[in-house]
Amino acid sequence: MEMLKTDSTSSRERGFSEFLKKRLPDGRCTVESFEVGDGTENLLFSWGKPEIFFCTHLDTVPPYFPPVHSGGVMRGRGACDAKGQIFSMYNACLALADEGQEGFALLLLAGEETGSFGAKNFRTVHPGGKYVIVGEPTDNCMVSASKGTKSYRVTIKGKSSHSGYPEYGLSAVELFVDFVNRLRLADLPSDPELGKTTYNIGMLESANPQNVLSESLSFRLYFRTTFASDGVVQSLMERLGDNSYIEIEPFGGDTPSRYVTLDGFDTKTVAFGSDAPQLTNFENRILCGPGSILAAHTLSEYVLMEDIEKATDNYVKMFRILKTGKRS
């Protein structure tokens, strides 16, 4: 409840990290702070010299709304993405410390929801370790593979004219319709492991009045790619941009990724992104956490407290398995 009462929507997570620096240390861990460069910070709580890192993110998507706890259900922004993960991982760390274990850490990263800026910064300033367990809402399943992402800003240039005389202009809106129709007809291969490639259009803007042809239209195009389609999408966008009316600016993204799974845990694939692909300073990456991705980013976001408890147990078990080196 303390965490969920703190607004940490993207770009506002500094207040949350300052709270956690005071609230989480248990007298047995060291605390390090790493400035990201945009006013936010990454936090690292270490018990001994860590080889196994529990990791999730500090920021949440807007808008903020406060928590409500009723009947074993915790509701509120960040309940399952990803303050529930912080709570589960922190309790796993305390349980391991109570056992006398060491060699683990809790890594909390800024800016995951807006481009994994915290993760990208951390890999440049810290050597990482042997294992990182990344917490995201995966229904407590270990993720075997995740889709990649590719983001583009597209600007379509037209020529304005009085809408009663469209022959004297060129509508950017009509050109946009043509662009989307070409996109729909693109043959993107299905992947046997990750399924279909999907895309979404957002931030669509054309400021023309209703009686004037649009001279400019812009939008963001966001793909969820697979092992089969990642390179195909890049080639497709190059073809779609081969037009004097269209400007395409790539904003990067992640490649589809595979992750370590362990015997004794349920597994599945996911279509969402995370910090995990950016944490290249770790030898092995695991993706697992409580809550449903279908509840994340919604105004009814929630997590079951029994799933929080299960996640804590899962993280303790993962540590024990990884420490012995017997992954299967």
For each residue, the residues with C-beta under 8 A, 3 or more apart:
1: 4 5 67 69
2: 5 6 19 23
3: 6 16 19 20 78 83 86 87
4: 1 66 67 74 76 77 78 79 83
5: 1 2 66 67
6: 2 3 15 16 19
7: 12 15 16 64 77
8: 12 13 15 16 58 59 60 78 83
9: 12 13 59 60 61 62 63 64 77
10: 13 59 60 61 62 111 113 114
11: 38 39 40 59 114
12: 7 8 9 15 16 59
13: 8 9 10 16 17 40 58 59 60 110 111
14: 17 18 39 40 41 110
15: 6 7 8 12 18 19
16: 3 6 7 8 12 13 19 20 58
17: 13 14 20 21 33 40 41 43 58 108 110
18: 14 15 21 22
19: 2 3 6 15 16 22 23
20: 3 16 17 23 24 43 58 86 108
21: 17 18 24 25 31 33 43
22: 18 19 25
23: 2 19 20
24: 20 21 31 45 90 106
25: 21 22 29 31 45
26: 29 94 97
27:
28: 47 97
29: 25 26 45 46 47 93 97 106
30: 45 46
31: 21 24 25 43 44 45
32: 43 44 46
33: 17 21 41 42 43 44
34: 41 42 43 44 121 122 125 126
35: 41
36: 39 40 41 42 110 111 117 118 121
37: 121
38: 11 110 111 117
39: 11 14 36
40: 11 13 14 17 36 58 59 110 111 117 118
41: 14 17 33 34 35 36 110
42: 33 34 36 107 108 109 110 118 121 122
43: 17 20 21 31 32 33 34 58 106 107 108
44: 31 32 33 34 105 106 107 108 126
45: 24 25 29 30 31 93 105 106 107 108
46: 29 30 32 49 50 104 105
47: 28 29 50 93 96 97 101 102 103 104 105
48: 102 103 104
49: 46 102 103
50: 46 47 53 103 104 105 129
51: 103 104 129 130 131
52: 103 104 105 129 130 131 132 133 319 322 323
53: 50 104 105 106 107 128 129 131 132 133 282
54: 89 92 93 104 105 106 107 133 135 315
55: 89 106 107 108 109 132 133 134 135 275 279
56: 82 85 86 89 108 109 134 135 136 275 289
57: 82 108 109 110 111 112 113 118 275
58: 8 13 16 17 20 40 43 86 108 109 110 112 118
59: 8 9 10 11 12 13 40 110 111 112 113 114
60: 8 9 10 13 64 77 78 81 82 83 113
61: 9 10 77 81 113 296 297
62: 9 10
63: 9 77
64: 7 9 60 77
65: 76 77 299
66: 4 5 76 77
67: 1 4 5 74 75 76 79
68: 74 75 76
69: 1 73 74 75
70: 73 75
71:
72: 304 305 306
73: 69 70 302 303 304 305
74: 4 67 68 69 79 84 302 303 304 305 308
75: 67 68 69 70 79 300 301 302
76: 4 65 66 67 68 79 301 302
77: 4 7 9 60 61 63 64 65 66 301
78: 3 4 8 60 81 82 83 84 301
79: 4 67 74 75 76 83 84 291 295 301 302 303
80: 84 137 290 291 292 295 296 301 302 303
81: 60 61 78 84 85 136 137 291 293 296 297 301
82: 56 57 60 78 85 86 112 135 136 137 289
83: 3 4 8 60 78 79 86 87
84: 74 78 79 80 81 87 88 137 289 290 291 303 307 308 311
85: 56 81 82 88 89 135 136 137 289 290 291 311
86: 3 20 56 58 82 83 89 90 106 108 135
87: 3 83 84 90 91 308
88: 84 85 91 92 135 289 290 308 311 312 315
89: 54 55 56 85 86 92 93 106 133 135 311 312 315
90: 24 86 87 93 94 106
91: 87 88 94 95 312
92: 54 88 89 95 96 311 312 315 316 319
93: 29 45 47 54 89 90 96 97 104 106
94: 26 90 91 97 98
95: 91 92 98 99 312 316
96: 47 92 93 99 101 104 316 319
97: 26 28 29 47 93 94 100 101 102
98: 94 95
99: 95 96
100: 97
101: 47 96 97 104 319 323
102: 47 48 49 97
103: 47 48 49 50 51 52 323
104: 46 47 48 50 51 52 53 54 93 96 101 319
105: 44 45 46 47 50 52 53 54 129
106: 24 29 43 44 45 53 54 55 86 89 90 93
107: 42 43 44 45 53 54 55 122 132
108: 17 20 42 43 44 45 55 56 57 58 86
109: 42 55 56 57 58 112 116 118 119 122 275
110: 13 14 17 36 38 40 41 42 57 58 59 117 118
111: 10 13 36 38 40 57 59 114 115 116 117 118 119
112: 57 58 59 82 109 116 118 119 274 275
113: 10 57 59 60 61
114: 10 11 59 111 117
115: 111 120 252
116: 109 111 112 119 120 254 273 274 275 278
117: 36 38 40 110 111 114 120 121
118: 36 40 42 57 58 109 110 111 112 121 122 275
119: 109 111 112 116 122 123 275 278 279
120: 115 116 117 123 124 278
121: 34 36 37 42 117 118 124 125
122: 34 42 107 109 118 119 125 126 279 281
123: 119 120 126 128 278 279 280 281
124: 120 121
125: 34 121 122
126: 34 44 122 123 281
127: 281
128: 53 123 132 279 280 281 282 283
129: 50 51 52 53 105 132 281 282 283
130: 51 52 282 283 284 322
131: 51 52 53 260 282 283 284 285 286 322
132: 52 53 55 107 128 129 276 279 282 284 285 286
133: 52 53 54 55 89 286 287 288 315 318
134: 55 56 274 275 276 279 285 286 287 288 289
135: 54 55 56 82 85 86 88 89 288 289 311
136: 56 81 82 85 143 270 272 274 276 287 288 289 293
137: 80 81 82 84 85 289 290 291 292 293 295 296 303
138: 141 142 143 268 270 287 288 289 293
139: 266 268 290 291 292 307
140: 266 288 289 290 307 310 311 314
141: 138 265 266 267 268 288
142: 138 259 260 261 262 265 266 267 286 287 288
143: 136 138 146 259 261 267 268 269 270 286 287 288
144: 258 259 261 267 268 269
145: 193 194 227 256 257 258 259 269 270
146: 143 194 256 257 259 269 270 271 272 273 274 276 277 287
147: 194 224 225 226 256 269 270 271 272 273
148: 224 225 226 230 253 254 255 256 257 273 277
149: 222 223 224 225 253 254 273
150: 222 223 225 230 233 234 237 250 252 253
151: 220 221 222 223 250 251 252 253
152: 220 221 222 237 248 249 250 251
153: 218 219 220 221 248 249 251
154: 179 218 219 220 221 246 247 248 249
155: 216 217 218 246 247 249
156: 172 175 176 179 216 217 218 245 246 247
157: 172 215 216 245 246 247
158: 169 170 171 172 173 174 175 213 214 215 216 217 245
159: 169 170 213 215
160: 169 208 212 213 214 215
161: 165 166 168 169 212 213
162: 165 168 169 211 212 213
163: 166 210 211 212 213
164: 211
165: 161 162 168 169
166: 161 163 169 171 213
167:
168: 161 162 165
169: 158 159 160 161 162 165 166 213 215
170: 158 159 174 175 213 245
171: 158 166 174 175 213 214
172: 156 157 158 175 176 206 208 213 214 215 216 217 245
173: 158 176 177 206 208 213 214 217
174: 158 170 171 177 178
175: 156 158 170 171 172 178 179 217 245 246
176: 156 172 173 179 180 206 217 219
177: 173 174 180 181
178: 174 175 181 182
179: 154 156 175 176 182 183 240 246
180: 176 177 183 184 201
181: 177 178 184 185
182: 178 179 185 186 240
183: 179 180 186 199 236 240
184: 180 181
185: 181 182
186: 182 183 236
187:
188: 196 197 229 232 233 236
189: 197 226 228 229 232
190: 195 196 197 226 228
191: 194 195 196 197 226 227 228 229
192: 228
193: 145 226 227 269
194: 145 146 147 191 226 227 228 256 269 271
195: 190 191 226 269 271
196: 188 190 191 226
197: 188 189 190 191 223 224 225 226 228 229 232 233
198: 223 224 271
199: 183 221 222 223 224
200: 221 222
201: 180 204 219 220 221 222
202: 219 220 222
203: 218 219 220
204: 201 217 218 219
205: 217 218 219
206: 172 173 176 214 216 217 218
207: 216
208: 160 172 173 212 213 214 215
209: 212
210: 163
211: 162 163 164
212: 160 161 162 163 208 209
213: 158 159 160 161 162 163 166 169 170 171 172 173 208
214: 158 160 171 172 173 206 208 217
215: 157 158 159 160 169 172 208
216: 155 156 157 158 172 206 207
217: 155 156 158 172 173 175 176 204 205 206 214
218: 153 154 155 156 203 204 205 206
219: 153 154 176 201 202 203 204 205
220: 151 152 153 154 201 202 203 251
221: 151 152 153 154 199 200 201 237
222: 149 150 151 152 199 200 201 202
223: 149 150 151 197 198 199 233 253
224: 147 148 149 197 198 199 271 272
225: 147 148 149 150 197 229 230 233 253 255 256
226: 147 148 189 190 191 193 194 195 196 197 229 230 256
227: 145 191 193 194 230 256
228: 189 190 191 192 194 197 232
229: 188 189 191 197 225 226 232 233
230: 148 150 225 226 227 233 234 255 256
231: 234 235
232: 188 189 197 228 229 235 236
233: 150 188 197 223 225 229 230 236 237
234: 150 230 231 237 238
235: 231 232 238 239
236: 183 186 188 232 233 239 240
237: 150 152 221 233 234 240 241 248 250
238: 234 235 241 242
239: 235 236 242
240: 179 182 183 236 237 243 246 248
241: 237 238 246 247 248
242: 238 239
243: 240 246
244:
245: 156 157 158 170 172 175
246: 154 155 156 157 175 179 240 241 243
247: 154 155 156 157 241
248: 152 153 154 237 240 241
249: 152 153 154 155
250: 150 151 152 237
251: 151 152 153 220
252: 115 150 151
253: 148 149 150 151 223 225 273
254: 116 148 149 257 273 277 278
255: 148 225 230 277
256: 145 146 147 148 194 225 226 227 230
257: 145 146 148 254 276 277 285
258: 144 145
259: 142 143 144 145 146 276 285 286 287
260: 131 142 284 285 286 327
261: 142 143 144 265 267 286
262: 142 265 286 318 321 322 327 328
263: 327 328
264: 317
265: 141 142 261 262 288 314 318
266: 139 140 141 142
267: 141 142 143 144 261
268: 138 139 141 143 144
269: 143 144 145 146 147 193 194 195
270: 136 138 143 145 146 147 287 293
271: 146 147 194 195 198 224
272: 136 146 147 224 293
273: 116 146 147 148 149 253 254 277
274: 112 116 134 136 146 277 287
275: 55 56 57 109 112 116 118 119 134 278 279
276: 132 134 136 146 257 259 279 285 287
277: 146 148 254 255 257 273 274 280
278: 116 119 120 123 254 275
279: 55 119 122 123 128 132 134 275 276 282 285
280: 123 128 277
281: 122 123 126 127 128 129
282: 53 128 129 130 131 132 279 285
283: 128 129 130 131
284: 130 131 132 260
285: 131 132 134 257 259 260 276 279 282
286: 131 132 133 134 142 143 259 260 261 262 318
287: 133 134 136 138 142 143 146 259 270 274 276
288: 133 134 135 136 138 140 141 142 143 265 311 314 318
289: 56 82 84 85 88 134 135 136 137 138 140 311
290: 80 84 85 88 137 139 140 303 304 307 308 310 311
291: 79 80 81 84 85 137 139 295 296 302 303 304 307
292: 80 137 139 295 296
293: 81 136 137 138 270 272 296
294: 298
295: 79 80 137 291 292 298 300 301 302 303
296: 61 80 81 137 291 292 293 301
297: 61 81 301
298: 294 295 301
299: 65
300: 75 295
301: 75 76 77 78 79 80 81 295 296 297 298
302: 73 74 75 76 79 80 291 295
303: 73 74 79 80 84 137 290 291 295 307 308
304: 72 73 74 290 291 307 308
305: 72 73 74 308 309
306: 72 309 310
307: 84 139 140 290 291 303 304 310 311
308: 74 84 87 88 290 303 304 305 311 312
309: 305 306 312 313
310: 140 290 306 307 313 314
311: 84 85 88 89 92 135 140 288 289 290 307 308 314 315
312: 88 89 91 92 95 308 309 315 316
313: 309 310 316 317
314: 140 265 288 310 311 317 318
315: 54 88 89 92 133 311 312 318 319
316: 92 95 96 312 313 319 320
317: 264 313 314 320 321
318: 133 262 265 286 288 314 315 321 322
319: 52 92 96 101 104 315 316 322 323
320: 316 317 323 324
321: 262 317 318 324 326 327
322: 52 130 131 262 318 319 325 327
323: 52 101 103 319 320
324: 320 321
325: 322
326: 321
327: 260 262 263 321 322
328: 262 263
